[in-house]
Structure formats: C-alpha cells, structure tokens
Amino acid sequence: MGYCVELVRFTVAESDVDTFLERRQEAIKEVKAAHPALWSVPLCSRRDDGTWVDVWIYESKEAADAANADAENLPRFLAMAELLDDIEIEATDMPERAVSPL
C-alpha cells in the first residue's frame, strides 16, 4: 500500500505571498490535527513562471479524500485557500518503497 501525494499547482498574488506562507503553516497544523493521516507537507515552491507547487502527502487515497471532503470545516485551511487562484490538484500514488531514507 502506498501513500497518496497531492501535487497542488496554483497562483498567488505577489502582494499576498507573505500572508499565504503564514496561513499555510496554520492550515497544515489544522489539517493534521483533524486528519492525523496527513503524513507530510514537505515542499512549497514558486516556479520560474510564477506558479506555485505544494506537495501534501497522506497515508492513503481514502485519507486524502476524507481531508478534502472536510475542507469546509477547517477555517484556517479555507483562509489559506482563499488566497489561491488557478488551482490544479493531481493525486498520485507513491509506493512505500519510493520513500527516500535520510
């Protein structure tokens, strides 16, 4: 059984970047508290074209689906999401053996 990796692509107005990054930290804490199967949120970066990529990893697709279905009940997550435009989410399967040990 593998992990579910959500690759989230979006844009953020330049004037909102600092606020987005602050709200993102609060959103991660809130989602993790409500959905302990959120395994990791290891990457958020801005691409050369100005779009962003954020990676959310859940223990399973079912766990990711449950967290997504609960988004309307997570005010800190919604506060972060309101700053995002042009959102695209791609859910992928990451086999356990693909996890890189450090």
N, C-alpha and C positions, 0 to 999 in steps of 0.2 A: 504494500500500500504506500502510495506516495503522498507528497504534500500538494496543496493547491496554491499556485503562485498567481497572484493577480498583478498584471502589468498595467498600470494606470497611466495614461497619457492625457495631458491637459495643458491649458494655458492659464497664466495668472497675470493680471495687470501689474506692470512694473511697480506701481505705487502701492501694491498690496503684498509684495513678496515678503517683507518682514512680518507682517501680520499673519500671512499664510503659514510661515515657518513656525511661529509661536503657536498658532491654533493647531497645527499638525501635531505637535508634541502633546497637547492636551487631548486631541482626538484619539491618538494612539493609546494613551492611558485609559481613556473612557472605553474604547472598544475592547481592549484587553481585559478590563475589569468585568465587562458584561459578557465577553466571549473569550474565555481562557484558551480556547483552541487557536487563537491568533498566536502563531508561533514566532514570527519575526517581521519587522518592518525595517529592513537593512539599508535601503537605498532611496534617496530622493535627489534627483539631479536635474539641472537645466541643460538642455541640448543647445547646440550652436544656433538652431533656428528659433530659439526662444521657447519652445515647448518643454514641458517637464515630463519626467518619468518617475513614478513612485512604485515601489515594489512592496506588496503585502503578501505574506506567506501564512497560510492556515494549515492546520494538521490534516484537513481533508476538504474536498469539494463541498460536502454537506456542511461543514463548519463555516466555510466562506459564504455559502448560500444563506445560512442562518444569520450571520452577521449582517449581510446585505439586506435581508428582509427586515432586520431590526433597526436599520439606519434612522428611520423616522422617530425612534425613541431615544436617540443619542444626540442631545443638543450640542455638545462640543464638536462632534463629528459634523453635524449639519452646519455649524458656524464656520468650520474649515471649508466644507464643500461649497458654501455659498460664494466663495471667492474664486472658484474654478470655472473655466469655460472650455468648450470644445472637448469634453471628457470622452475618452475611449477606454474601455476596460477589456483586456484579454485575459481569460483564465487559462492557465496551463497546468500540466501535470509534471511535477518534479519527483522522479523516483528517489527513494531514500538513499540509494547508493550514489546519487548525484550530489549529495551534501558534501561540501569540501571541509575536511577537518583542518583546524588551525593549530 
